[in-house]
Amino acid sequence: MALTALRNWVFAKVNGQEAVPIPGETVGIEHFRDVYAHPNADGRSEGAALSDLFWYWLAPGPQVHQEHLEPGERYDEVARTTRRILARPHAESAERATRAAERVLGEKPERVRLVRLRDEMMPIWAEFYYELVFGEPCPRVARDLIVANATDVVTALKCLGLRHMNRRTALTRYLTEKLRERPLPLPQRLSPEEQVLYLQGTFFNTAVVQTSEAMTHLLLAIARHPEVQARLRAEPGDGYLDRVLSESFRRYPLFGIAHRISSGEITVDEHTTLPAGSVLCFNYADFHATGFTDPELFDPDRWEHRSASRANHIPFGVTANRPCPAKGMVPPTMRAVAKTVLSRYFLSSTTTHVRSIPNRGPCVLRPVDDPGSDRRLLRYLRVRDRAGEVRRDVVQLVLGTYMVLDARRKRLAQRYFATHDAEGRVRR
């Protein structure tokens, strides 16, 4: 805990105190949704030094990543393209996810295994999104390149490793050749190079990483709560699984902090007005913890008689401010993969489970037809995980400090907007 506090202090000192934390002293929890949904909370990257860090982590191509495009015609065309690619019937998407899970899991030996759940999930979602984009099965070479790219991005984001741009540019080269062979209807406001980077960033970076992380949280929660797993196996239908999924999203939101830059004044109440150019940092975890009894407790039954739309529960963002375009597709596909995993394995884990999940979700997988015991493996897992926490804290402090400094030195976002406008045109 001391190392974590020290790391946060170093990051704040190096990266500056420009942000308005929400909820916080300036904007309370009661105004969270209103400020998030305000039409002036629409800036994405320009004007925030914090953007340099996000662009650094997401390179190459953050300037055309859907999440970081400024409002305007270019963003509108990109967003339409993303929605079109994702627009599939839920049943079709679930079937595609099941096939991907069965292919990848079928490559594994049928024996007890100690795994990292995120590493198990990455290839599944790499295959899923490749097939979604290109309409054909994912070759193994493409899967390996996508996994290497996504793993490198998320490892750097968690400050557990430095960037390896060669792993990322290898996927860029592959996608460039793929689009030459099989052109797709992509945003015409983007150059051919930018179209490649758009696909890489939106689908083979963010989509693969976020869905793999979400599945890791879901499966790890099931593994750590035997009573939940037993009930999932005993109850037919999707009702209880849907409540488990909602609770996983609440307890372990995909986004920790979403930052926006205000394009004009935002009146919070009669006492508070946020000026134009304010960097607003919306804390999903704090929002999801408010308004619930025992918020730290993983309790799927809290959703039995509660509407997620009326609770402090925004796993896919706020409708009025660019919600996740995959919000309709993700639940049925995650449900399908969870069912596939549970049909093959019993899951158990004693590892620490936090939202940032730096340990990648250690878990014991035991084939469902194996009646053995996992006690020894779980004892080993507990000791190994506790010992690894200190090492991870040190690594995150050292590498995180270096990357924050390097990002501020490179100033990727600031330099881009010094020469380009919000539509990507070169300034004259």
Secondary structure, DSSP 4 states (H G I P E B T S, - for coil): -HHHHHHHHHHHHHH-S-EEEESSSSS-GGGHHHHHH-TT--B-STT-THHHHHHHHH-S-GGG-GGGPPSSHHHHHHHHHHHHHH---HHHHHHHHHHHHHHHHHTS-SS-EEEEHHHHHHHHHHHHHHHHHHSSPPPHHHHHHHHHHHHHHHHHHTTSS---HHHHHHHHHHHHHHHHHS-----TTS-HHHHHHHHHHIIIIIIHHHHHHHHHHHHHHHHH-HHHHHHHHHS-SSHHHHHHHHHHHHHS-S-SEEEEE-SS-EEEETTEEEPTT-EEEEEHHHHHHTTSSSTTS--GGGGSS--GGGSS--TT--TTS---TTTTTHHHHHHHHHHHHHHHEEEE--S---TT-TT--EEEEEETT-----HHHHHHHHHHHHHHHHHHHHHHHHHHHHHHHHHHHH-HHHHHHHHB-TTSPBP-
